[in-house]
Amino acid sequence: MRVLFCPCPDRRWLYSVVPLAWACRAAGHQVRVAAAPTLSDAIVHTGLPVVVVESGVDDAIAFARDWGPDLVVHDQSGSGGAAVASALGVRNVRHLTGFGPPPMDTGPDGPPTITVDPAPPSLRVPVRTPWREVRYVPYHGPGALTAWRARFTGRPRICVTAGRSVCRLTLDALGGVDAEVILATTDEAVRRLGKLPGNVTPVTALPLQLLLPYCALVVHPGDDATSLTAAAFGVAQLIVTRGPDSAYVGDRLAAAGAGIHLRYHEFADEPGARAVIRRATRTLLAGPAYQAAALRLRAEIMAQPAPAALVPALETLALRRSPATVA
C-alpha cells in the first residue's frame, strides 16, 4: 500500500500524524509526506520521506499522479489533501488533531471517506462521517532530555507554554508560587520576554513528550497538541485562552475535571490578574480531584487502539473500489 500524507503548513498537525505514518512504514507500506518548503526540515527530522511541493495543490496532484497512492491522509480542513484524493479518485482519510470545535462534515471536494480521531471518549467531538478512534501518541519533534531535568527537586514542577502577552503575565504570577517553573519556548521568545522570575527556567528545543512526564501541571493557551499530550501523561492543566477555538478546548477540559479554564480577556486588565493565575495554580496543585481526572483521561487514551492497530483498517479501505465505511 502507498500512503500519501498531505499536511497543512502547521507542524502541530504534522506531528500528530507521525505515529500513524511510522506505523504504516513499520507494516511494510510505502509512505510519502508532500508538504510546503516551510515544513521540509521538520519532516526530515521525523525520519519520514518528504516530497517538497513548491506550488501547492497542483504540485501535490502532479506528484501523486506519478507516484500512485492508494490513500491520502490530510488534516481536518482538507487543505490540499482532499483535492489530491479527489483528483486521483482514491480514498481520503481525515486525521483530526484533537477535540477542538467540530470539523466540517464536508468540503469543496466532498466528505472524507473516513475520519481518524485521536481524542479520548470523554473529550471527543462527534462527527457525522464514518470514523475510527486511535490512541494519541505524543510527538512534538526530536529532542534530548538532560539528566537533571528528569530529577525531582522536591518542589512541584510547572511547564508553561503560552503566547507572548499571556506568557508574561503567567510567568510573573508564577514567580510568587513555591514551584519550579519550566518555560518551554524558543530562543527568540526568551529574548523578547526579558528578565524572568527567579524560579523560572527557560528551555528550548525540548519537546513536550520529554518534559511533561516530569511535571505536575502545565499552563498553556488551549491548543490540541499540548492538551492531548498532557492528558496522555495524566498531567493537570491550567488553560488560559484568548480566542473562541481555544476556549472550546478549555471548556471541555474543565468539564472533564482535568483542569481550570481562564479567559484572558475577563481578568487580564484587573489589578489582581496575577492573583487569579496564582490562585488557580495552587488549587490545581493542591486538589487531588484534578489529578484523578487527569489520570482518568490518561487511562482512556491508553485503552484506545495504537496507530499500528489502525493499519489493517487502512489496508482494507485502500482495496475497496467504491466509497464505503470501515467496519
N, C-alpha and C positions, 0 to 999 in steps of 0.2 A: 504494500500500500504506500502511496505517496501522499503526504500531508503538507499542505502549504499554509503557513501561519502568516496572516496579514495584520500586523499590529498598527494601531493608530500611533501618531508620533508622541507617545507618552510612555515613559519607562514603567510606570506603575502597572499598565495593562500587560506590557511585555513580560514583566517579572511574574505576574500572576499565572501566565501560561507556560512558563519554563518547565515546571514539573511535568505537565502533560506532554509537552514536546519531547522531553527526555524519556518519558515512559514509552512514547511511540518509537523512538530510536532504539531503546533497550529491547523492545519487542521485535526488532529487526526491520522496521519500516524506514522509509526514506523521508526526511524532514527538511524543509527549507523555510526560512523566515524572510519574507520580502518586505523591506522597510525603507523608509526615507534615510538619506545620508546621516541625519542627526542621530539616528538610533544605531548606526552600524557598529560603533565601538562597543556599546552596551551589549549588543547581541554577540559580538565576537567573544566578549568576556564570559558569556554563558556557556561557551563551547558549542553552540549551535551553528549550523551553516547559514550564512546570511547572503541574501541577494539584494544589492542596493538598487532601489528604483528611483531614478533621477526625476522622472516626470510623472510621479503619482500613479493613479489608477491605470492609465494607458500603458505605462511601462510594466506594471504588475500583470496586466492581462497578456501583454506580449510574451513575457517570460512564461506565464502559466500555459499558454498555448504551446510553447516549445517543450516545456517540461512534462505537462500532462498530469496534474494532481488528481487524486481520487476524491479528496476532501479539501475544503478551505475552512480554516478556523479564523474567526475575526472577533473584534470587540463588540460591545453592546450597541454602539452607534452604527455598526455595519460599515463604517467609513472605509470604502475601498474593497474590503474582503468580500462582502455580499455581491458587489458588482463583478468581481472576478469570477465568483462561483456562477453567477447568472450568465455571464458571457460564455463560460465553458460548459454550462449545463450539468454541473456537479453539485453534490450536496454541500450546504454551508452550515457550519457549526458556530453558533454564537456563544462565546465564553464570557460570562459575567465576571466582574471584579469583586463583587461583594453584595451588600444589601442596601444600596442607595435607592433613590427614587425609582419606581418601576420603569423598566425599559419599554420602549415602544413595541407593540405587537408585530409591527411590520414596518418596512421602509420602502424606498423607491424601487428596490429590486426584489420586493416580496418578503414574506416572513422567513425566518431561519428554518432549516429543516429540523433542527433540534437546538435547545439551549442547555448549556452546561453551567450549573450553579454551584459555586463553592461555599455558599453561606450555610451555616448550621441551621437546623429546623427552627429554633427559637427566633432567629433573625431573618429568615428567608422571606423574600417578597414574591408572591405567586406570579407566574407568567402563564399566558394562555396557550402558548405553543408547547409542543412536546418538550420534555426536559429530562435531564438526568442530574443527579447530585454527584459531587466529587469532593473529596477531602481537600481542604485548603492546606497547602504545604508552604510555609513561609519562605519567601525568597525575595531579597531586596538587593541583589547583586553580590559580587565576590568581596571578600574581606578576610582579615585575620584578627583574632582575639588575643590580646596580650594577657599574660597570666594574671597580672594584678587586677584586671577587670573581672576576672572570674572568682576573685576572693571577696568574701563578705566582710564588711568593715564593722559590723555591729549596729550601724545606723541603716534605716531603710534607704533603698536606692530608687530614685525617681528619674525616669527618662523623659526628656522634653523634646518634642518635635512640633514646631509651630511656625506660622508666618511671622514676618518681622515685627509688626506692632504688637500682636498677641504675645509673641515670644518675649519681648522686652518687659512687658507688664508681668507676665508669668514668672520670669526669672527674678525680677525684683521682689515679687511676692514670696517666692520660694526661698529667697535669701533669709527670710525670717523663720524658716522651718528647720527643725533638727533632722536633717536628712542629707544624704549625698545626692546631688543633682547632676545628672549627665545630660548635656546638651548635644543631641545627635544632629549635626548640621554640616555645612560646608565651610571651607576656609574663608570665602568671601563673606558669608553671613557672620562669622566671628568678627571679622574686621569691621563690619557695619555696626554691630552691636556695641562695640567699645568695651569699657570696663565691666566685668561681671562680678556678681556677689562671690564672696569667698568660698561658699560651699558648692559652686558650680564649676564643673569641668567640661570644657567642650571636647568632643571627639569628632573627627571627620573620617570619611571612608570606612566607617564601621557599620555594616548593615544590621538592621534591626533583628534579624533572626539570630544574630550572635549576641546582641546586647540584652534584649528583653527577658531571656530566661533568668537573668541575674537582677531583675528589677521587681519592686513591689507595686509600682504604679507607673503608668505612662500618661503624660499630658500631651494632647495632640489636637489638631484642628478639625477632626472628623472625616478623614479620608478612609476609604475602604481598606487599603492595604495595611495601614497601621492598626485599624480597628480589628481586622481579622487576625493579624499576627499576634496582637495582644491576647485575643480570645484563644488562639491556638496554644499559647503558653500559660493560660489561666491567670493573666495579669489584669488587675482592676484598672479602670480608665477614667480620666477626667477629660472631657471633651469640651473645648472652648471654640465655639463656631462663630462664623461671620456671614454665612450665606445659607440659602434655603436647602441646598443639596446636603451640605454637611450637617445642618440642623436635623434633617431627616435621619441621618445616621446616629447623631447624638441622642435623639428621642428614642430610637429603637434600643440602643444600648442601655439607656436609663430605664426603659420599660422592662428590660430583661434583668435589671437589678445589678448589672456588672459595672456600672459607672454613674457618674454625675455629669449632667449636661448643663453648661453655662453658655448663654448667648451673649457674646461680647458687647453688642450694642446696648444691652439692657443694664450694664453695670460699669463699663469702661470709663465713662466720664464722671462717675461718682467719686467723692473723696475717699470712700472706703473700698475702692476697687481691688486693691491688693489684699485687703482683709477677706473679700469674697473668695478669692482663689485660695488663700491660706486655710480658710475655714473648710472649704470643700476638700482640700488636700488632706487635712487632718482627719476629717470624717471618713474618707476612703481608707486611710492608713489604719485607723483605729476600729473600723467597722468590719467584723467578721462576715456579715451578711454579703458585703460586696465581693469579698474574696471567694465566698462559697458560690455566688452566682457566676463569677469568672471561671471557677473550676467546672461548673456545670456546662458552660459553653465549651470549654476545652474537651470535656467528655463527649459532647455531641459531635464535635469536629473529629475526634479520634474514632468515633463509631462510623463515620462516613467512609465510603469506598475510596481507596487510594487511587491516584491517577492511573496506575497500572491496571487496575480493575476496570477502568473505563475503555481501555484499548480494544477489547473484543467487541464491544458495542459499536465502536467506530468502524471496525473492520466489517461488521455486518452492514452498517449503514453505507459504506463505500461500495458494497457489492450490489446494492439494490438499484434497479434501473428506473424506478419511479418513486416520487416523494412518498415517504412513509414514516411512521414513528418507529422508535427503537423500544422494544419491549423491555 
